Amino acid sequence: YTETELCRRGSGYQFVHAADMMHCAENHVRMMKTGESGLTVFRLLTKKGGWVWVQANARLVYKAGKPDCIIAQQRALSNEEGEEHLRKR
């Protein structure tokens, strides 16, 4: 996605599979409270309309004692890896 495409959609949650929404929201709240999201595995919408499993970890970066930005590391997972994480959830 381009920056423009992402901004037009509004919330990043527009790209998250409905079945993974609460899991992502819980980890988002954790990050806002603790500064770290923990490992989050979810399905992300592709430009072609399919789904890809993603493993992410995000942390909140502070500047002058206030939240400044979020740094996230993500990697694509195989369908098998994603399904295994889903079973463990």
N, C-alpha and C positions, 0 to 999 in steps of 0.2 A: 504494500500500500504506500501511496505517497503521503506526505504530510497533509496535503489538502484533502485527500480522501479520508484520512483519519479524523481531521477536524470537522468535516461535514457530517460525520456519523454521530458526533456528540460524545457520549461516554464510551470508554474502552469496553465496557460490558456488552456493547452491541455486537462484539466479536466473539463473545464467550458462549459456549453451548449452554442451553437452558438447564440441563441436568448438572452442570458444574458451577452454576451461578452462586449458590450459597457457599460452596467450598471456597471459591475465590473471594467472596465478600467477607467471610470469616477471617481469612488470612490478610485481607486488606485492613480490616479493623485491628488485627493483631499488630500489623506494621505501624499503624497510626499510634497505637498505645505503647509499643515496645521499641519501635525503630527497625524491626526485622519481621518479614512476612513468614519466614520458614519456607520449607519446600512446598510448592504448589504445583500440582499436575492437573491440567485441564485441556479441553479441546478448544482450538482457536479456528475461527472461520477463515478459509482461504479466499482469495479473490475469485476463484472459479466456483465457489459455493460449497466446497467440500470442507472436511474437518481434519485438522492435524493435531496430534497430541503434543503438548508443550510442557516442559518442566521449567519452572521459574523460581527465582528467589529474589526478593527485592528488599532494599533497605532505604530508610529515610536519612537524608543527609541534612545536617543542621548548619546554619551560618549565623553567627552572632546570636546563638541561642534559640533561633527560630527555624522551623522546617523550611528548607530551601529547595530541595529537589529529591527525586526518587531515582535510585540506580537499580536497574533490574538486569539480572543475567538470565538468559533463556536458552534452551536447547530443544530441538525437535526430538521426539521419541518415536519409536516404532509403534504401530498399532498394538502389538502384543504387550510392550512395556506399559503403554497407557492403560490398557484393559486390566493389567495386573494391579496397577495403582488404584484403579477404580474399585476392584474387588476388595482391596485392603482398607478402603475408605470407611 
